[in-house]
Amino acid sequence: MKRSLCLLLVAAIVLLTGCALPVEGNPRGAEDTSAQGNMVDVEEGDVSGQGKVSYDNKPVETDEPDEPEKPEKPTMQVNIYYQDADGYIIPVTRRISKQEGIARAAINSLIDNSINREEIDYYGLYPVLPKGTRILGLTIREGTAIIDFSGELLDYDSEKAEKCIISSIVYTLTEFSTVQRVRILVNGSRKDRLKFGTDISEDLDRQNILINSEKINVEQGMAKYDVYLFKAANDRFSYILPVSAEASGIDADAIAARIISDLGKKPAGGVLFSELPEGTELIGSDIKDDMIVLDISKEIMNYGGNAREEGILRQILYSMAQIEGVKKVKILVGGKATNLPEGTDLTESMSIPSVINDYIDK
């Protein structure tokens, strides 16, 4: 009875004083850190960790989910023909958001406005179509792209600008597998000739339009072909580009011979250049299924440097792509499968690249 009474008195004293009994190793008045590991660790104002708390300094997920990452929009690879400061038309591979009107988007990227200029100015390239140009309609029927432009398309003041506009439109649209021909309208009407003489009265294609040439329309009875040469656009970038030439009475074999012969000549004017050694000629060629076999003279070996070797192959591959049905190229040198001086193995065929001047969207 006395023991119970004593315990009641002690409890009453503790309640009245509001103090805890001393703990061994932690004298009264000292900071109690024994429970710190179980405290919630959240810094005031720190929103970077919202939705998470930390116990025992370890992150713990709460019921609030993290914001999901937005998936990247799918894109399509499109070859678009811009111009440089000298008025040469230059093809560039772009990646455009996948959409139903991808051909319209490609042409829209050629219109001169601040957004389009800003995207390509660093690369020494410029839009081709005049400011304010609008696409009023674009349909593709049975291989023909019928494109209707507003009157601003004709707001230019030189023959060179006229040639650039037409060749850029035709070459950009015919990059699409569904387009072989282009019909250009202005305000819904077809025009016969533009103000500097370009004939657009008929459907245009890569067989009747020249690019990066002194002319734009191919003369009746003549065949045309493109030779791919190099040009520096600024002090940062050089590009490969098509340059058209005309010839009469030539077939696929003759075109291949003309291309190699032209590539082995020094271009006039000093602005364009070829990496193929001078004097290189085609001994013979043969097309088998989707591959063309080129037997090239030994002069092709007369160079040095990895970059030049790569340039030579690019010029040949892009130039041969215009021969109908050709998707691969095999090169012989003096009738033999061999290696080029810097080590490129020519014993296997090479596929023609689908991209060209692929710098902008990397």
Residue pairs with C-beta under 8 A, 6 or more apart in sequence:
14 20
14 21
19 28
20 28
22 28
23 32
26 32
26 34
37 56
37 57
38 55
38 56
40 53
40 54
40 55
41 53
41 54
41 55
41 57
42 49
42 53
42 54
50 64
51 61
51 62
51 64
51 65
51 66
52 59
52 60
52 61
52 62
53 60
53 62
54 60
73 97
73 98
74 97
74 98
75 95
75 96
75 97
75 98
76 95
76 96
76 97
76 98
76 102
77 93
77 94
77 95
77 354
77 355
78 93
78 94
78 95
78 96
78 102
78 105
78 106
78 175
79 91
79 92
79 93
79 94
79 172
79 175
79 355
79 356
80 91
80 92
80 93
80 94
80 106
80 109
80 110
80 172
80 175
81 89
81 90
81 91
81 92
81 110
81 128
81 167
81 168
81 171
81 172
81 211
82 89
82 90
82 92
82 110
82 120
82 125
82 126
82 127
82 128
82 168
83 89
83 90
83 125
83 126
83 127
83 128
83 164
83 168
84 90
84 124
84 125
84 126
84 231
84 233
84 234
84 239
85 124
85 126
85 233
85 234
86 231
86 271
87 160
87 161
87 164
88 212
88 231
88 241
88 271
89 128
89 164
89 167
89 168
89 171
89 211
89 212
89 241
89 242
90 125
90 231
90 233
90 239
90 241
90 357
91 171
91 239
91 241
91 242
91 356
91 357
92 120
92 123
92 125
92 239
92 356
92 357
92 358
92 359
92 360
93 354
93 355
93 356
93 357
93 358
93 360
93 361
94 106
94 109
94 360
94 361
95 361
96 102
96 105
96 106
96 109
97 105
99 105
101 138
102 176
103 138
103 140
103 145
103 173
103 176
103 179
104 135
104 138
106 172
106 173
106 175
107 129
107 135
107 138
107 147
107 169
107 172
107 173
108 135
109 116
109 119
109 127
110 116
110 127
110 128
110 129
110 168
110 169
110 172
111 127
111 129
111 130
111 131
111 133
112 126
112 127
112 128
112 129
112 130
112 131
112 133
113 127
113 131
116 127
117 126
117 127
119 360
120 126
120 127
120 360
122 236
123 233
123 234
123 236
123 237
123 359
123 360
124 233
124 234
124 236
124 237
125 233
128 164
128 165
128 168
129 153
129 165
129 168
129 169
130 152
130 153
130 154
130 155
130 156
130 165
131 152
131 155
132 150
132 152
132 155
133 149
133 150
133 152
133 153
133 155
134 149
134 150
134 152
135 147
135 148
135 149
135 150
136 148
136 149
136 150
136 187
136 188
137 146
137 147
137 148
137 185
137 188
138 145
138 146
138 147
138 148
139 145
139 146
140 146
140 176
140 178
140 179
143 178
143 179
143 180
143 181
144 179
144 180
144 181
144 182
144 183
144 203
145 173
145 176
145 179
145 181
145 182
145 183
146 183
146 185
147 169
147 173
147 182
147 183
147 184
147 185
148 185
148 186
148 187
148 188
149 184
149 185
149 186
149 187
150 186
150 187
151 186
151 187
153 165
153 186
154 186
154 194
154 195
156 162
156 165
158 196
159 196
159 197
162 194
162 195
162 196
162 198
162 216
163 196
163 198
163 213
163 215
163 216
166 184
166 194
166 198
166 200
166 204
166 209
166 216
167 209
167 210
167 211
167 212
167 216
169 182
169 184
170 182
170 204
170 205
170 206
170 209
171 206
171 209
171 211
171 242
173 179
173 182
174 180
174 181
174 182
174 205
174 206
180 205
181 203
181 204
181 205
182 203
182 204
182 205
183 190
183 203
183 204
184 190
184 191
184 200
184 204
185 191
190 200
190 201
191 200
191 201
192 199
192 200
192 201
193 199
193 200
193 201
194 200
198 216
198 217
199 217
202 208
206 226
206 322
207 218
207 223
207 224
208 217
208 218
208 224
209 216
209 217
209 218
210 216
210 217
210 218
210 224
210 244
210 246
211 226
211 242
211 243
211 244
212 241
212 242
212 243
212 244
213 243
213 244
213 245
218 224
218 246
219 246
221 248
222 246
222 247
222 248
223 246
223 247
223 248
223 249
223 250
223 255
224 244
224 245
224 246
224 247
225 244
225 245
225 247
225 250
225 255
225 258
225 259
225 322
226 242
226 243
226 244
226 245
226 319
226 322
227 242
227 243
227 244
227 245
227 259
227 262
227 263
227 315
227 319
228 240
228 241
228 242
228 243
228 263
228 314
228 315
228 318
228 319
229 240
229 241
229 243
229 263
229 267
229 272
229 273
229 274
229 315
230 238
230 239
230 240
230 241
230 272
230 273
230 274
230 275
230 311
230 315
231 238
231 239
231 241
231 271
231 272
231 273
232 238
233 239
237 359
239 357
240 311
240 314
240 315
240 318
240 356
240 357
242 318
243 267
243 272
245 258
245 262
247 254
247 255
247 258
250 258
252 285
252 287
252 323
252 324
253 285
255 322
255 323
256 282
256 285
256 292
256 294
256 320
256 323
257 281
257 282
257 285
259 282
259 319
259 320
260 276
260 280
260 281
260 282
260 294
260 296
260 316
261 280
261 281
261 282
263 274
263 276
263 280
263 315
263 316
263 319
264 274
264 276
264 277
264 278
264 279
264 280
264 281
264 299
265 274
265 278
266 273
266 274
266 278
267 273
267 274
274 315
275 303
275 308
275 311
275 312
275 315
276 300
276 312
276 315
276 316
277 299
277 300
277 301
277 302
277 303
278 299
279 297
279 299
279 302
280 296
280 297
280 299
280 300
281 296
281 297
281 299
282 294
282 295
282 296
282 297
283 295
283 296
283 297
283 334
283 335
284 295
285 292
285 293
285 294
285 295
286 292
286 293
287 293
287 323
287 325
287 326
289 325
290 325
290 326
290 327
290 328
291 326
291 327
291 328
291 329
291 330
291 349
292 320
292 323
292 326
292 328
292 329
292 330
293 330
293 332
294 316
294 320
294 329
294 330
294 331
294 332
295 332
295 333
295 334
295 335
296 331
296 332
296 333
297 333
297 334
298 333
298 334
300 312
300 333
300 340
301 333
301 340
301 341
303 309
303 312
303 341
304 341
304 342
305 342
306 342
309 340
309 341
309 342
309 344
312 340
313 344
313 350
314 353
316 329
316 331
317 329
317 350
317 352
317 353
318 352
318 353
318 356
320 326
320 329
320 352
321 352
326 352
327 351
327 352
328 349
328 350
328 351
328 352
329 349
329 350
329 352
330 337
330 346
330 348
330 349
330 350
331 346
331 350
332 338
332 346
333 346
337 346
337 347
338 346
338 347
339 345
339 346
339 347
340 346
